Amino acid sequence: MATSTTDVAELNRIDRAILQMLAEGRATQGYLIDATPHTRSQIQRRLEALHMGEYIEKIHDGTALYEITQKGQNEVTDHSTTHS
C-alpha cells in the first residue's frame, strides 16, 4: 500500500507551525514566510508537501492564499491534545 510523502508521522516543526497559523485563519504564502523564522524555500517546500498531503488547500493561485483542511485541523487538534 502506497503512503503519502507527507504522512502524519513525517510532519515536522515547520509543518506544525504552518498548520497552527492556518488553524487561526487563511493566510498567504508571503504572510507565512514573514511570520516565521524559516526561509522562503523552506516554507514553499512545506506548503507544497502539506498541499499534496491534503492538510491545506490553495484557494487562490494569484495571491497564493491557503486555508487548512479538515484533515489539517484534525492534525492540529490531535497534536495539541497529545502534547499538552
C-alpha positions as CSV (number, residue, x, y, z in Angstrom):
1,M,0.0,0.0,0.0
2,A,1.5,3.4,-1.0
3,T,1.8,6.1,1.6
4,S,1.7,9.8,1.2
5,T,5.0,11.6,1.2
6,T,3.5,13.8,4.0
7,D,2.3,11.1,6.3
8,V,1.3,12.3,9.8
9,A,4.3,10.7,11.3
10,E,6.5,12.8,8.9
11,L,5.1,16.2,9.8
12,N,7.9,18.4,11.1
13,R,8.0,21.5,13.3
14,I,7.7,23.8,10.2
15,D,4.6,21.9,9.1
16,R,3.1,22.2,12.5
17,A,3.8,25.9,12.7
18,I,2.1,26.4,9.3
19,L,-0.9,24.3,10.3
20,Q,-1.2,26.2,13.6
21,M,-1.2,29.5,11.8
22,L,-3.7,28.3,9.2
23,A,-6.0,27.0,12.0
24,E,-6.4,30.6,13.1
25,G,-7.4,31.6,9.6
26,R,-6.5,31.8,5.9
27,A,-3.0,33.2,5.1
28,T,-0.9,33.9,2.0
29,Q,2.4,32.3,1.4
30,G,4.1,35.7,1.8
31,Y,2.5,36.2,5.2
32,L,3.6,32.7,6.3
33,I,7.1,33.5,5.2
34,D,7.2,36.8,7.0
35,A,5.6,35.5,10.2
36,T,8.1,32.6,10.7
37,P,11.8,32.4,11.1
38,H,12.1,30.0,8.2
39,T,13.4,30.7,4.8
40,R,11.2,31.3,1.7
41,S,12.3,28.0,0.2
42,Q,11.6,26.0,3.4
43,I,8.0,27.5,3.6
44,Q,7.4,26.9,-0.1
45,R,8.5,23.3,0.1
46,R,6.4,22.6,3.2
47,L,3.4,24.3,1.7
48,E,3.7,22.1,-1.3
49,A,4.1,18.9,0.8
50,L,1.1,19.9,3.0
51,H,-1.0,20.6,0.0
52,M,-0.1,17.2,-1.6
53,G,-0.9,15.5,1.7
54,E,-4.3,17.3,1.7
55,Y,-3.6,19.1,5.0
56,I,-4.1,22.5,3.4
57,E,-5.7,23.8,0.2
58,K,-4.6,26.6,-2.0
59,I,-7.7,28.6,-2.6
60,H,-6.3,31.4,-4.7
61,D,-3.4,31.0,-7.1
62,G,-2.8,34.7,-7.8
63,T,-2.2,35.5,-4.1
64,A,-1.1,32.1,-3.0
65,L,-3.8,32.1,-0.4
66,Y,-4.1,28.9,1.7
67,E,-6.5,27.5,4.2
68,I,-6.4,24.5,6.4
69,T,-8.5,21.4,5.5
70,Q,-10.4,19.2,7.9
71,K,-7.5,16.8,7.8
72,G,-5.1,19.5,8.8
73,Q,-7.4,20.8,11.5
74,N,-7.6,17.2,12.9
75,E,-3.8,17.1,13.0
76,V,-3.6,20.4,14.9
77,T,-6.3,19.2,17.4
78,D,-4.7,15.7,17.8
79,H,-1.2,17.2,18.2
80,S,-2.3,19.8,20.8
81,T,-4.2,17.2,22.9
82,T,-1.4,14.7,22.9
83,H,1.3,17.3,23.6
84,S,-0.3,19.4,26.3
